[in-house]
Amino acid sequence: METNIRFTHQALVEKCKTGHRSSQYELYTLYVDAMYNIGMRMLGNKEDAEDVVQESFVDAFKNLASFKYDSTFGAWLKRIVINKSINYLKAKRIPIVPMDTHEFHLAAEEVDEMEAVDIKKVKVGIEQLPLGYKQIINLYLVEGYDHIEIGTVLGISTSTSKSQYHRAKKKLVEIIKTL
């Protein structure tokens, strides 16, 4: 018998919908570490990430009735954490500056260099990026959002998202070269 991944933890989610506290705690323990990691990638600060994750779980449990298994519970919760992280950054007024003109490519030798870099250097490099660049890199490369989605979520144009991504990628290559 084949199961649909969207219904992972369905019995637990359904108990949570009825307000069953121990089921809520169990669901929380299953997902808290993964959601914290997303918060850390987005915000870069332990305390901020913890706050956003806690708020996300509170919102998720309050709005669980709206969860209809269109995706997995984890994907639904991840979207809440990412949106809360973005809203937190917006509230802190960390700007993403639109760039009117910019080349949307890296030189071939830079791409080759980037492919040969080890993942630890990339992670260190991402942490050294300015917050706006880090946000775009995380949404695009790590979380898998496309530029249209990034533009919608951040309230910027698709071309600004592309521009910021390519500038961030170029800056990341520069940082990695110094490591």
C-alpha positions in Angstrom: 0.0 0.0 0.0 1.4 3.4 -1.0 1.0 6.4 1.3 0.8 10.0 0.3 3.6 12.0 2.0 1.1 15.0 2.5 -0.6 12.9 5.2 2.6 12.4 7.3 1.7 12.7 11.0 -2.0 13.0 10.0 -3.3 11.3 13.2 -1.1 13.7 15.3 -2.3 16.8 13.4 -5.9 15.7 13.8 -5.5 15.3 17.6 -3.8 18.7 17.7 -6.8 20.2 15.9 -9.0 19.1 18.8 -6.7 20.9 21.3 -4.9 17.8 22.6 -1.9 19.3 24.4 0.4 16.2 24.5 -0.1 15.8 20.7 0.8 19.5 20.2 4.0 18.9 22.3 4.8 15.8 20.3 4.4 17.6 17.0 6.4 20.5 18.3 9.3 18.2 19.3 9.2 16.6 15.8 9.7 19.9 14.0 11.3 22.4 16.3 14.9 21.7 15.4 14.3 21.9 11.6 12.3 25.2 12.1 15.0 26.6 14.3 17.6 25.9 11.6 15.4 27.8 9.1 15.1 30.7 11.5 18.8 30.8 12.0 19.5 30.8 8.3 17.1 33.6 7.8 17.8 35.8 10.8 21.4 34.9 11.8 20.7 35.4 15.5 19.9 32.7 18.0 17.5 34.7 20.1 15.6 36.1 17.1 15.4 32.6 15.6 14.0 31.2 18.8 11.4 33.9 19.1 10.3 33.6 15.5 10.0 29.8 15.8 8.0 30.0 19.0 5.6 32.6 17.5 5.3 30.4 14.4 4.3 27.3 16.4 1.8 29.4 18.3 0.3 30.7 15.1 0.4 27.2 13.5 -1.5 25.7 16.4 -4.1 28.6 16.5 -4.7 28.2 12.7 -4.4 24.4 12.5 -8.1 24.3 11.3 -7.0 25.9 8.1 -4.4 23.2 7.4 -6.0 21.0 4.7 -3.2 18.7 3.7 -2.5 20.5 0.4 1.2 20.0 1.5 2.9 18.3 4.4 2.5 19.7 7.8 6.3 20.4 7.8 6.1 22.4 4.5 3.1 24.4 5.8 5.0 25.2 9.1 8.2 26.0 7.2 6.3 28.6 5.1 5.0 30.2 8.4 8.5 30.3 9.8 9.9 31.9 6.6 7.1 34.4 6.4 7.5 35.3 10.1 11.3 35.7 9.6 10.8 38.0 6.7 8.3 40.1 8.5 10.7 40.3 11.5 13.5 41.5 9.1 11.1 44.0 7.5 10.2 45.3 11.0 13.9 45.8 11.7 14.0 47.7 8.4 16.8 45.8 6.8 16.6 47.1 3.2 16.9 45.2 0.0 18.1 47.9 -2.4 16.8 47.7 -5.9 19.4 47.7 -8.6 18.2 49.1 -11.9 21.1 47.9 -14.1 23.1 44.8 -13.5 24.5 41.9 -15.4 22.7 38.7 -14.5 25.6 36.3 -14.9 29.0 35.5 -13.4 32.1 35.0 -15.5 32.6 31.3 -16.4 35.8 31.1 -14.3 33.9 32.3 -11.3 31.2 29.6 -11.7 34.0 27.0 -12.1 35.6 28.2 -8.9 32.4 28.2 -7.0 31.7 24.6 -8.1 35.1 23.5 -6.7 34.6 25.2 -3.3 33.8 23.0 -0.3 30.5 23.4 1.4 31.9 24.6 4.7 33.5 27.6 3.0 30.1 28.3 1.4 28.3 28.2 4.8 31.0 30.5 6.3 30.8 32.8 3.3 27.0 33.0 3.6 27.2 34.0 7.2 29.6 36.8 6.3 27.2 38.3 3.7 25.2 41.4 4.5 21.8 40.5 5.9 19.8 41.5 2.7 22.1 39.4 0.5 22.0 36.5 3.0 18.2 36.6 3.0 18.0 36.3 -0.9 20.7 33.6 -1.0 18.9 31.5 1.7 15.5 31.9 0.1 16.8 31.0 -3.4 19.5 28.4 -2.8 18.6 26.9 0.5 14.9 27.1 0.7 14.2 26.7 -3.0 12.1 29.7 -3.7 12.1 31.1 -7.2 12.5 34.8 -7.9 8.8 35.4 -8.4 8.0 33.9 -5.0 10.9 35.8 -3.4 9.6 39.0 -5.0 6.1 38.4 -3.7 7.2 37.4 -0.2 9.6 40.4 0.2 7.4 42.9 -1.6 10.0 43.5 -4.3 10.0 43.1 -8.1 11.2 39.9 -9.7 14.0 41.8 -11.4 15.1 43.2 -8.0 15.2 39.7 -6.6 17.3 38.5 -9.5 19.6 41.5 -9.2 20.1 41.0 -5.5 20.7 37.3 -5.9 23.4 37.8 -8.5 25.0 40.5 -6.5 24.9 38.3 -3.4 26.3 35.4 -5.4 29.2 37.6 -6.7 29.9 38.8 -3.2 29.8 35.3 -1.9 32.4 34.2 -4.5 34.6 37.2 -3.3 34.3 36.1 0.3 35.1 32.5 -0.4 38.2 33.5 -2.3 39.6 35.1 0.9 38.9 32.0 3.1 
